[in-house]
């Protein structure tokens, strides 16, 4: 472990010293986005040990957070994902791997890309420029897949992708999170479900082969309002008629059967009310499930 010495000769260990070499590996573009304080570290490593302000900064959590975020941002594009890293939360194994700088520093050190912190601070006595993005790209294209293979991370990530849960996603909206929520409620609901595909077939059979044109069959209200965890609270916000539509739909009634029982002229009126229920659910949960954009036949 690297140490700094006070004027009286007392050695003081530096807990974040292991990240000093990788600090000089971070491209200028990322560092400049981190603020003036973090960019104030001397570009000559020898000057760090002679500069108490620099040593104090390295010991702060702010410095470690810079390394964690910068390294994660650098390695993520090489981990095989097309989505932005921000889509996922800290519970996702890929996110955790990206935000574990100890692994990446060790890989870069083992491959001789980075020196150890002790030798770097003891021997490097020159002004370091910034590593080019092309050079970083060449290194990480090799290092990241190798590290994932060595630690069998690919298998872990694959299992996580097959068994997603809510906690894997960031709290903000994203297409990936919305798609997951739709799939979750469609495949995991305990209530009996009648898909729009099934309704379309039944409609054609009952109308001499005429097809019912649903612009988006994924926008079935059952995908959004049948969650056992929230359905009771959501029901309390509905009118008596909307409640009846919801309950009958959950029980497997066709749209025409619902229309007949509730006095609608045809199924179109029921479809419009289902859309309204879906929009109300969006407001209730804060999730954008696409009901605002769905247009049903008049």
C-alpha positions as CSV (number, residue, x, y, z in Angstrom):
1,X,0.0,0.0,0.0
2,X,1.3,3.4,-0.9
3,X,1.9,5.9,1.9
4,X,2.5,9.5,2.3
5,X,4.8,10.8,5.0
6,X,4.1,13.8,7.2
7,X,6.8,16.3,8.0
8,X,7.7,14.4,11.1
9,X,8.2,11.3,9.1
10,X,5.0,9.5,10.2
11,X,3.7,7.2,7.4
12,X,0.1,7.6,6.5
13,X,-1.6,4.8,4.4
14,X,-3.6,5.9,1.4
15,X,-6.7,3.7,1.1
16,X,-7.6,4.7,-2.5
17,X,-4.0,4.5,-3.8
18,X,-4.7,1.4,-5.9
19,X,-6.9,3.5,-8.2
20,X,-4.3,6.1,-8.9
21,X,-2.9,4.4,-12.1
22,X,-6.3,3.9,-13.6
23,X,-7.1,7.6,-13.0
24,X,-4.4,8.4,-15.6
25,X,-6.1,5.8,-17.9
26,X,-9.4,7.7,-17.9
27,X,-9.9,9.7,-21.1
28,X,-10.0,13.4,-21.0
29,X,-13.6,13.6,-22.2
30,X,-14.8,11.8,-19.1
31,X,-12.5,13.6,-16.6
32,X,-13.6,17.0,-17.9
33,X,-17.2,16.1,-17.1
34,X,-16.3,15.4,-13.5
35,X,-15.5,18.9,-12.4
36,X,-12.5,21.1,-11.7
37,X,-11.6,19.6,-8.4
38,X,-11.0,16.1,-9.7
39,X,-9.1,17.5,-12.7
40,X,-6.8,19.4,-10.3
41,X,-4.7,16.3,-9.5
42,X,-1.2,16.6,-10.8
43,X,-0.5,14.8,-14.1
44,X,2.9,13.9,-12.6
45,X,2.3,11.0,-10.1
46,X,5.4,11.9,-8.1
47,X,3.9,15.3,-7.2
48,X,0.9,13.6,-5.6
49,X,2.9,12.3,-2.7
50,X,4.4,15.7,-2.1
51,X,1.0,17.5,-2.3
52,X,-1.2,17.1,0.8
53,X,-4.2,18.6,-1.0
54,X,-3.9,15.9,-3.7
55,X,-3.5,13.2,-1.1
56,X,-6.5,14.3,0.8
57,X,-8.6,14.4,-2.4
58,X,-7.6,10.8,-3.3
59,X,-8.6,9.7,0.2
60,X,-12.1,11.1,-0.2
61,X,-15.1,9.1,-1.3
62,X,-15.5,11.6,-4.1
63,X,-12.3,10.2,-5.8
64,X,-13.5,6.6,-5.4
65,X,-16.9,7.4,-6.8
66,X,-15.2,9.0,-9.8
67,X,-13.2,5.9,-10.4
68,X,-16.3,3.6,-10.0
69,X,-18.4,5.6,-12.4
70,X,-15.7,6.3,-14.9
71,X,-14.5,2.7,-15.2
72,X,-18.1,1.5,-15.4
73,X,-18.8,4.0,-18.2
74,X,-15.7,2.8,-20.0
75,X,-16.2,-0.9,-19.9
76,X,-20.0,-1.1,-20.4
77,X,-19.9,-0.8,-24.2
78,X,-17.7,-3.9,-24.4
79,X,-19.8,-6.1,-22.2
80,X,-22.2,-7.1,-25.0
81,X,-25.2,-4.8,-24.3
82,X,-27.0,-2.6,-26.7
83,X,-28.9,-0.8,-24.0
84,X,-27.6,2.1,-22.0
85,X,-26.2,1.2,-18.6
86,X,-28.6,3.6,-16.9
87,X,-31.5,1.3,-17.9
88,X,-30.5,-1.2,-15.2
89,X,-30.3,-0.8,-11.4
90,X,-27.6,-1.8,-8.9
91,X,-29.3,-5.2,-8.4
92,X,-28.4,-6.3,-12.0
93,X,-25.3,-8.5,-12.1
94,X,-24.0,-6.8,-15.2
95,X,-24.4,-3.4,-13.6
96,X,-22.5,-4.6,-10.5
97,X,-19.7,-6.0,-12.5
98,X,-19.3,-2.8,-14.5
99,X,-19.2,-0.8,-11.2
100,X,-16.5,-3.0,-9.6
101,X,-13.3,-1.2,-10.4
102,X,-11.1,-3.6,-8.4
103,X,-11.8,-6.3,-11.0
104,X,-10.9,-4.1,-14.0
105,X,-7.8,-2.6,-12.3
106,X,-6.6,-6.1,-11.6
107,X,-7.2,-7.2,-15.2
108,X,-5.4,-4.2,-16.6
109,X,-2.5,-4.7,-14.1
110,X,-2.2,-8.5,-14.8
111,X,-2.0,-7.7,-18.6
112,X,0.7,-5.1,-18.0
113,X,-1.5,-2.3,-19.2
114,X,-1.3,-0.6,-15.8
115,X,1.5,-0.7,-13.2
116,X,0.9,-1.3,-9.6
117,X,0.1,1.7,-7.6
118,X,3.3,1.4,-5.5
119,X,5.6,1.2,-8.4
120,X,3.7,3.9,-10.3
121,X,4.0,6.4,-7.5
122,X,7.6,5.5,-6.8
123,X,9.0,5.5,-10.3
124,X,6.8,7.6,-12.5
125,X,8.3,11.1,-12.5
126,X,6.9,12.7,-15.7
127,X,3.9,14.7,-16.9
128,X,1.4,12.2,-18.3
129,X,-0.9,13.3,-21.1
130,X,-4.3,11.7,-21.7
131,X,-4.6,8.3,-23.2
132,X,-6.3,8.4,-26.6
133,X,-9.8,7.0,-27.0
134,X,-8.6,4.8,-29.9
135,X,-5.9,3.2,-27.6
136,X,-8.5,2.7,-24.8
137,X,-10.8,1.1,-27.3
138,X,-8.1,-1.3,-28.4
139,X,-7.3,-2.3,-24.9
140,X,-10.9,-2.7,-23.6
141,X,-12.0,-4.7,-26.7
142,X,-9.6,-7.4,-25.5
143,X,-9.7,-7.0,-21.7
144,X,-13.4,-6.8,-21.0
145,X,-14.5,-10.0,-22.8
146,X,-11.5,-11.8,-21.4
147,X,-12.4,-10.8,-17.9
148,X,-16.0,-11.8,-18.3
149,X,-15.0,-15.2,-19.6
150,X,-12.5,-15.7,-16.8
151,X,-15.0,-15.0,-14.1
152,X,-17.9,-16.8,-15.9
153,X,-19.9,-13.6,-15.9
154,X,-21.5,-14.3,-19.2
155,X,-23.4,-17.3,-17.8
156,X,-24.6,-15.2,-14.8
157,X,-25.8,-12.4,-17.0
158,X,-27.6,-14.8,-19.2
159,X,-29.5,-16.4,-16.3
160,X,-30.4,-12.9,-15.0
161,X,-31.8,-11.9,-18.4
162,X,-34.0,-15.1,-18.4
163,X,-35.3,-14.4,-14.9
164,X,-35.7,-10.7,-14.8
165,X,-37.4,-9.0,-11.8
166,X,-38.5,-5.4,-11.1
167,X,-35.4,-4.6,-9.1
168,X,-33.2,-5.2,-12.1
169,X,-34.4,-2.0,-13.7
170,X,-33.7,1.6,-12.8
171,X,-36.6,3.6,-11.3
172,X,-36.8,5.8,-14.4
173,X,-38.8,4.9,-17.5
174,X,-37.2,3.1,-20.3
175,X,-38.4,0.9,-23.2
176,X,-36.8,-2.1,-21.7
177,X,-38.5,-1.6,-18.4
178,X,-41.9,-0.9,-20.0
179,X,-41.6,-4.1,-22.2
180,X,-40.7,-6.1,-19.1
181,X,-43.7,-4.8,-17.1
182,X,-46.0,-5.7,-20.0
183,X,-44.6,-9.2,-20.2
184,X,-44.6,-9.6,-16.4
185,X,-48.3,-8.9,-16.1
186,X,-49.2,-10.9,-19.2
187,X,-47.3,-14.1,-18.2
188,X,-47.5,-14.0,-14.4
189,X,-51.0,-13.0,-13.6
190,X,-53.1,-15.6,-11.7
191,X,-56.3,-14.4,-13.2
192,X,-57.9,-16.2,-16.2
193,X,-57.0,-14.3,-19.4
194,X,-58.5,-14.1,-22.9
195,X,-56.0,-12.7,-25.3
196,X,-57.0,-10.2,-28.0
197,X,-55.7,-12.8,-30.5
198,X,-58.4,-15.2,-29.2
199,X,-61.0,-12.5,-29.3
200,X,-60.0,-11.7,-32.9
201,X,-60.5,-15.3,-34.0
202,X,-63.9,-15.5,-32.2
203,X,-65.0,-12.2,-33.8
204,X,-64.1,-13.4,-37.3
205,X,-66.0,-16.7,-36.6
206,X,-69.1,-14.8,-35.4
207,X,-69.1,-12.2,-38.3
208,X,-68.7,-14.3,-41.4
209,X,-65.0,-14.1,-41.5
210,X,-64.8,-10.3,-41.1
211,X,-61.6,-9.5,-39.2
212,X,-61.5,-7.1,-36.3
213,X,-58.5,-4.8,-36.9
214,X,-56.8,-4.0,-33.6
215,X,-53.9,-1.7,-34.2
216,X,-51.8,-3.1,-31.4
217,X,-52.7,-6.4,-29.9
218,X,-50.2,-6.0,-27.1
219,X,-52.4,-3.3,-25.5
220,X,-54.8,-5.7,-23.9
221,X,-56.1,-4.2,-20.7
222,X,-55.5,-7.5,-18.9
223,X,-51.7,-6.9,-19.3
224,X,-52.0,-3.7,-17.2
225,X,-54.7,-4.1,-14.6
226,X,-54.7,-7.7,-13.4
227,X,-51.7,-7.5,-11.0
228,X,-52.9,-9.0,-7.8
229,X,-50.6,-6.6,-5.9
230,X,-52.3,-3.4,-7.0
231,X,-55.7,-4.4,-8.4
232,X,-57.7,-3.9,-5.2
233,X,-56.4,-0.4,-4.8
234,X,-57.0,0.4,-8.4
235,X,-60.6,-0.9,-8.3
236,X,-61.4,1.6,-5.7
237,X,-60.8,4.4,-8.1
238,X,-63.2,3.0,-10.8
239,X,-66.8,3.8,-11.5
240,X,-69.4,1.0,-11.0
241,X,-69.7,0.4,-14.7
242,X,-65.9,0.4,-15.3
243,X,-65.6,-2.0,-12.4
244,X,-68.1,-4.3,-14.0
245,X,-66.2,-4.2,-17.3
246,X,-63.0,-5.0,-15.6
247,X,-64.3,-7.9,-13.5
248,X,-66.2,-9.4,-16.5
249,X,-63.1,-9.2,-18.7
250,X,-61.0,-10.8,-16.0
251,X,-63.6,-13.6,-15.8
252,X,-63.2,-14.3,-19.5
253,X,-66.3,-12.6,-21.0
254,X,-65.9,-11.5,-24.6
255,X,-66.3,-7.9,-25.5
256,X,-69.6,-8.6,-27.2
257,X,-70.9,-10.4,-24.1
258,X,-69.9,-7.5,-22.0
259,X,-71.5,-5.0,-24.3
260,X,-74.8,-7.0,-24.3
261,X,-74.9,-7.4,-20.5
262,X,-74.1,-3.7,-19.8
263,X,-76.3,-2.2,-22.5
264,X,-73.7,-1.0,-25.0
265,X,-74.7,-0.9,-28.7
266,X,-71.7,-2.9,-29.7
267,X,-68.2,-3.9,-28.6
268,X,-66.6,-0.6,-29.7
269,X,-68.0,1.1,-26.7
270,X,-66.5,-1.5,-24.4
271,X,-63.2,-1.1,-26.1
272,X,-63.2,2.6,-25.5
273,X,-64.0,2.1,-21.9
274,X,-61.1,-0.5,-21.6
275,X,-58.8,2.2,-23.1
276,X,-60.0,4.6,-20.5
277,X,-59.4,2.1,-17.7
278,X,-55.9,1.5,-19.1
279,X,-55.2,5.3,-19.1
280,X,-56.4,5.5,-15.6
281,X,-54.1,2.8,-14.6
282,X,-51.2,4.6,-16.1
283,X,-52.0,7.6,-14.0
284,X,-52.5,5.4,-11.0
285,X,-49.1,3.7,-11.3
286,X,-47.1,6.4,-13.1
287,X,-46.2,3.9,-15.8
288,X,-46.4,4.7,-19.5
289,X,-48.0,1.6,-21.1
290,X,-49.0,3.2,-24.4
291,X,-52.7,3.6,-23.9
292,X,-52.6,7.3,-24.8
293,X,-51.4,6.3,-28.3
294,X,-53.8,3.5,-29.0
295,X,-56.6,4.2,-31.4
296,X,-59.5,1.8,-31.5
297,X,-62.0,1.6,-34.3
298,X,-64.9,4.1,-34.0
